[in-house]
């Protein structure tokens, strides 16, 4: 059984839109991030990213993780590290 999931994009039935209200914005961001991280899309995009693109995405994700997760949450939710205590 995989330890990563992208169920939201497979199960939610809504029209992605941004700027309508907080609930729709949250769902849209989840939808976009799950679609964006799809393996076949990433296989295509990663080769086209400039070094600046790679750096920008990497530092954005790291900033968000550091700002909003505790160390334990980072290890359990992001790294999926079953051995972290």
MARLOMAR-568614 format. One record per residue (C-alpha): residue number from 0; y, x, z; residue in one letter. Coordinates in steps of 0.02 Angstrom, whole numbers, plus 50000, padded with zeros to 5 digits. Layout:
<rs>
[r NUM, [Y, X, Z], A]
...
</rs>
This chain:
<rs>
[r 0, [50000, 50000, 50000], X]
[r 1, [50171, 50072, 49953], X]
[r 2, [50291, 50112, 50092], X]
[r 3, [50445, 50071, 49987], X]
[r 4, [50489, 49897, 49929], X]
[r 5, [50609, 49813, 49810], X]
[r 6, [50561, 49633, 49842], X]
[r 7, [50735, 49559, 49843], X]
[r 8, [50764, 49585, 49658], X]
[r 9, [50594, 49508, 49621], X]
[r 10, [50611, 49355, 49732], X]
[r 11, [50795, 49305, 49744], X]
[r 12, [50851, 49172, 49621], X]
[r 13, [51040, 49186, 49605], X]
[r 14, [51174, 49243, 49484], X]
[r 15, [51244, 49412, 49534], X]
[r 16, [51432, 49406, 49557], X]
[r 17, [51557, 49502, 49660], X]
[r 18, [51715, 49442, 49745], X]
[r 19, [51666, 49261, 49778], X]
[r 20, [51617, 49276, 49961], X]
[r 21, [51535, 49398, 50081], X]
[r 22, [51359, 49324, 50065], X]
[r 23, [51359, 49332, 49875], X]
[r 24, [51436, 49507, 49880], X]
[r 25, [51296, 49567, 49996], X]
[r 26, [51161, 49493, 49885], X]
[r 27, [51242, 49565, 49730], X]
[r 28, [51249, 49740, 49804], X]
[r 29, [51065, 49730, 49853], X]
[r 30, [51022, 49666, 49679], X]
[r 31, [51121, 49804, 49592], X]
[r 32, [51052, 49943, 49700], X]
[r 33, [50872, 49886, 49676], X]
[r 34, [50896, 49868, 49489], X]
[r 35, [50986, 50035, 49482], X]
[r 36, [50845, 50127, 49570], X]
[r 37, [50710, 50060, 49454], X]
[r 38, [50602, 50206, 49398], X]
[r 39, [50617, 50176, 49211], X]
[r 40, [50806, 50156, 49221], X]
[r 41, [50822, 50313, 49327], X]
[r 42, [50712, 50410, 49206], X]
[r 43, [50840, 50371, 49071], X]
[r 44, [51000, 50388, 49171], X]
[r 45, [50960, 50545, 49271], X]
[r 46, [50958, 50652, 49114], X]
[r 47, [51128, 50585, 49063], X]
[r 48, [51216, 50610, 49230], X]
[r 49, [51338, 50752, 49239], X]
[r 50, [51334, 50868, 49389], X]
[r 51, [51485, 50772, 49454], X]
[r 52, [51391, 50607, 49437], X]
[r 53, [51244, 50677, 49535], X]
[r 54, [51357, 50745, 49670], X]
[r 55, [51456, 50584, 49684], X]
[r 56, [51301, 50475, 49703], X]
[r 57, [51219, 50596, 49824], X]
[r 58, [51371, 50609, 49938], X]
[r 59, [51405, 50421, 49932], X]
[r 60, [51228, 50381, 49987], X]
[r 61, [51233, 50513, 50124], X]
[r 62, [51401, 50452, 50188], X]
[r 63, [51338, 50273, 50198], X]
[r 64, [51179, 50325, 50287], X]
[r 65, [51270, 50435, 50413], X]
[r 66, [51401, 50302, 50446], X]
[r 67, [51286, 50154, 50470], X]
[r 68, [51118, 50219, 50535], X]
[r 69, [51068, 50304, 50695], X]
[r 70, [50958, 50458, 50680], X]
[r 71, [50804, 50355, 50725], X]
[r 72, [50849, 50221, 50596], X]
[r 73, [50876, 50356, 50465], X]
[r 74, [50702, 50426, 50496], X]
[r 75, [50613, 50260, 50508], X]
[r 76, [50707, 50155, 50379], X]
[r 77, [50764, 50282, 50249], X]
[r 78, [50639, 50424, 50262], X]
[r 79, [50496, 50308, 50313], X]
[r 80, [50438, 50447, 50428], X]
[r 81, [50296, 50377, 50536], X]
[r 82, [50290, 50536, 50642], X]
[r 83, [50472, 50542, 50695], X]
[r 84, [50503, 50511, 50879], X]
</rs>
